[in-house]
């Protein structure tokens, strides 16, 4: 977060910066409706990587929610329709929850009342469906990564992009 703030030219308690730590979808939506961010930078895990990590560290019996359905991670991973592209978030009950790109887009745009200028997805597997589907929810521009990507290179990319946006009067193609 510090590197992103610095790249954007924000220091200290700048009112233009708001950080969330492991929000639920509803918490994210409420903050976006109130704060109306121009840039949203998401980090964490897409559903595919997140479920694989949960399985590795918590075992096949770790519970994960998708909509109203709560099942062990092993069942989601073995069900052909179980894992959807999207963002793994904390559910209202504290358990991991698979969030579809359209749900995420509605939260980020506060129900289409305020569209962020840019959504950066520092997540694996976010280029093919998550980033494009955010555009269908009125997000102006988004960028993700295809498959696995080196985390330090992803951070460097976003730091460079955000610094360019700050220096180049928010001209995204130039940044």
MOWOPE-V617071 format. One record per residue. N is the residue number from 0. SS is DSSP state (~ for helix, > for strand, _ for the rest). BURIAL is # if it has 16 or more other ideal C-beta (glycine too) atoms within 10 Angstrom, else .. Layout:
<<N SS BURIAL> <N SS BURIAL>>
This chain:
<<0 _ .> <1 ~ .> <2 ~ .> <3 ~ #> <4 ~ #> <5 ~ .> <6 ~ #> <7 _ #> <8 _ .> <9 _ .> <10 _ .> <11 _ .> <12 _ .> <13 _ .> <14 _ .> <15 _ .> <16 _ #> <17 _ .> <18 _ .> <19 _ .> <20 _ .> <21 _ .> <22 _ #> <23 _ #> <24 ~ #> <25 ~ .> <26 ~ .> <27 ~ #> <28 ~ #> <29 ~ .> <30 ~ #> <31 ~ #> <32 ~ .> <33 ~ .> <34 ~ #> <35 _ .> <36 _ #> <37 _ .> <38 > #> <39 > #> <40 > #> <41 > #> <42 > .> <43 _ .> <44 _ #> <45 > #> <46 ~ #> <47 ~ #> <48 ~ #> <49 ~ #> <50 ~ #> <51 ~ .> <52 ~ .> <53 ~ #> <54 ~ #> <55 ~ .> <56 ~ .> <57 ~ .> <58 _ .> <59 _ .> <60 _ .> <61 _ #> <62 > #> <63 > #> <64 > #> <65 > #> <66 _ .> <67 _ .> <68 > .> <69 > .> <70 > .> <71 > #> <72 ~ #> <73 ~ #> <74 ~ .> <75 ~ #> <76 ~ #> <77 ~ .> <78 _ .> <79 _ .> <80 _ .> <81 _ #> <82 _ #> <83 _ #> <84 _ #> <85 > #> <86 > #> <87 > #> <88 > #> <89 > #> <90 _ #> <91 _ .> <92 _ .> <93 _ .> <94 _ .> <95 > #> <96 > #> <97 > #> <98 > #> <99 > #> <100 ~ #> <101 ~ .> <102 ~ #> <103 ~ #> <104 ~ #> <105 ~ #> <106 ~ #> <107 ~ #> <108 _ #> <109 _ #> <110 _ .> <111 _ .> <112 _ .> <113 _ #> <114 _ #> <115 _ #> <116 _ .> <117 > #> <118 > #> <119 > #> <120 > #> <121 > #> <122 _ #> <123 _ #> <124 _ #> <125 _ #> <126 _ #> <127 _ .> <128 _ #> <129 ~ #> <130 ~ #> <131 ~ .> <132 ~ #> <133 ~ #> <134 ~ .> <135 _ .> <136 _ #> <137 _ #> <138 _ #> <139 _ .> <140 > #> <141 > #> <142 > #> <143 _ #> <144 _ #> <145 _ .> <146 _ .> <147 _ .> <148 _ #> <149 _ .> <150 ~ .> <151 ~ .> <152 ~ .> <153 ~ #> <154 ~ .> <155 ~ .> <156 ~ #> <157 ~ #> <158 ~ .> <159 ~ .> <160 ~ #> <161 ~ #> <162 ~ #> <163 ~ .> <164 ~ #> <165 ~ .> <166 ~ .> <167 _ .> <168 _ .> <169 _ .> <170 _ .> <171 _ .> <172 _ .> <173 _ .> <174 _ #>>
